Each structure stands twice: as C-alpha cells, then as structure tokens.
Amino acid sequence: MPMIRLTTPAGALTEQGRRGVQRDLAAVLLRWEGAPDTAFFRAQAWSYLVELPDGAQTTAEDDAPRFLVEVTVPRGALSERRKAGLVEEATKTVLAAAGLAPDDALRVWVLVHEQPDGTWGAGGSVIRYADLVALAQQGKGDQGKGDKTDA
C-alpha cells in the first residue's frame, strides 16, 4: 500500500496549503500508482505531514525552506513513466501548498522508496504486490482504473 510523507519547516506552507496538502499528495500517489478510485484504496494511501521546528533545516547557502517528499510503494508498482509523473506532480503540489513558483522546484526533493516484495505487512499479514494487483483489478471494473501493466 502506498505511503507518502512531506517533511517541511514549520510555517513554510500557506494555511490553505497546510489544510489540503496531505490529501492532495495521497491522491497524486494513487493516481500515478494506477490504483482504483475506491474507498478501500483511498483509506490505504497514508499521508504524513512532518513539520520541523525553527532552525532544523538549512543548507550551506541559505535558510530558505526546502521540502522532502518521501514515497513508499511496493517494488513494481511504479514504472519509470509513472515515477516521473509522480515526481513532477508531487513537486507541483508542494509548490502550490507553499505558495511558491515553478522556479522554486529545486527546493522540493521527491524520494521514491520501493519496498521489496514480502517485506510489507498490514493487518497482521504480509502483503504481496500480486495481492494488491488482484485487488486493483477487482476495483478496475467498478472505476475503469487500476492499470498496473504500462511501462
């Protein structure tokens, strides 16, 4: 199941951006993963917002806020094309939530962590990627989504 975490300095997001960025990022992740738009899959797309205290993030150059988006998905869930789309859209989502322009895109890093099969558990059981694909295919007929096969 997908998980997304945004780490940001406290106060770096606009008030409106702070209210919506977690659901927005979860939706971006599900869309690029190709998961069906169902209550089940939306409930499994966990989204975290970690706000760092003042002075906890800096660079050797300046103190302008930087943003780290970490995405954890099962290995095989994202093709190269999907990873690229996810990185691009997650970056735009964070920039919008912070009230920043596209020129500030280098202040957003997106790291995609692919969890090896058999190393992810939920509900007391190991969850395998093939199980998730089967669930998505069941939901595909209902929603017209869930394509896990494109490259």
N, C-alpha and C positions, 0 to 999 in steps of 0.2 A: 504494500500500500504506500502511496506517496506521502512524503512529509516535506514541508518547506519551512525554513526559518530565516527571518530577516533580523540581522543584528545592526543596530543603528545607535548613534549617540542620542541621548535624551534630548528632546526638543528639536531634532533635525527634521521631523515630519510636520506637515501642517496639521492642524486639528482635524480637518476633514479627512486628510490622508491617513492619519493615525487611526481613525474610526473604521476605515474601509480596506486598508492595505492587506490585512490578513486574509479576508475572504477573497479579495481580488487576486492575490497571489495563488491561493488554493485553486481558484477557478482557472487561472492560467496554466497551472501544473496539470490539472485534469484534462484540459483541452489538448495540450501538447502530448500528453500520455495517450490520448485517444480513448479515455475511459468513457463509458456511457454516462449521460447526464441523469443519474438516478439518485434518490435519497441515500441509498446504500453507499455508493462511491463518493458522494459529497461528504458523507459522515466519516469516511476513512481518510480523507485528504486533510491531515492535521497541519495546522499553520501556527507557527510561533512568532511572537514579536519579542525580541530581547533588546531592551534599551539600556545602553551603557551609561554609567554615571559621568558627570563632567570630568574631562581630562583623561578618560580611559582609552580614547582613540586619538591618534595623531599620526603624522608622517614626519619624515625628516625635513620636509619642506614647509608645511603649514598645519593649521588646526581645522581646516575646512572638513565638514563631516564626510565620512566615507561609509558605504553601505555594503554589507556582506549578505548575500542570499545563498543559503545552502539548501540544496535539494537532495533528498534521498529517495531513490526508486529501486525497484528490483532490477538486477542486471538483465538487459534485453528489452526493457520497457520503452527505451527511447532510441530511435535510430539517430544517425548523425544529423539528418534534416530536422528531426523533432528536437534534438538538443539545441541546435542553432536557433530554432524558432522560440523555444522556451527561454533561452538566454536573452534574446532580443526583447521578447515581450515582458519578461520579468524586470529587465532593466528599465524599460519604458514605464512600467507600473510603479516602480520605486521612485523614479524621477518625478512622476506626476504627484505621488504622495508627499514628496518633499518640496514640491513647488519649484523644481529645477528644470533647466532647459536641456535639450538633447546634447548640447555642447559639454554637459557635465557627466556624460555617460561613463567616462573612465573612473568616476568616483563610485561606481557600482560594480562589484565583482559578483559573479554567479559561479558557484562551485557545484557540480553535479556529482554526487556520490552514488555509485551503483552497488547495491547490496548483493553479494553473491547468493545464488540460489541455495536454499536450505539454512540461511542464517538470519531469517526474519521470522519472528513469531508473533502471534496475536491470539487472544482468547485461549491461551494455554496450549496452542498447537503451532507447529512450524507451518508457515505459509509458503508455498512454492509458486513461482511465476506462472507455471502452467495452470494452477488453480485459479489465479487471477484472470488469465486469458479466458478460461472457460466461463467464469462469472461475467466477464465483459461481453462475451459472445451471447450469453443468455439475455443480457440487457440490450444488446445491439438491435434485436428485432423490435424492441419497445421504443427505442430512441433513434435508431439509424446511425449510431456512433459505435465506437469501440474497435476500430480498425487497428490491429496490432501488427499488421503484416507489412506495412510500407517501409521502404528503406530510406 
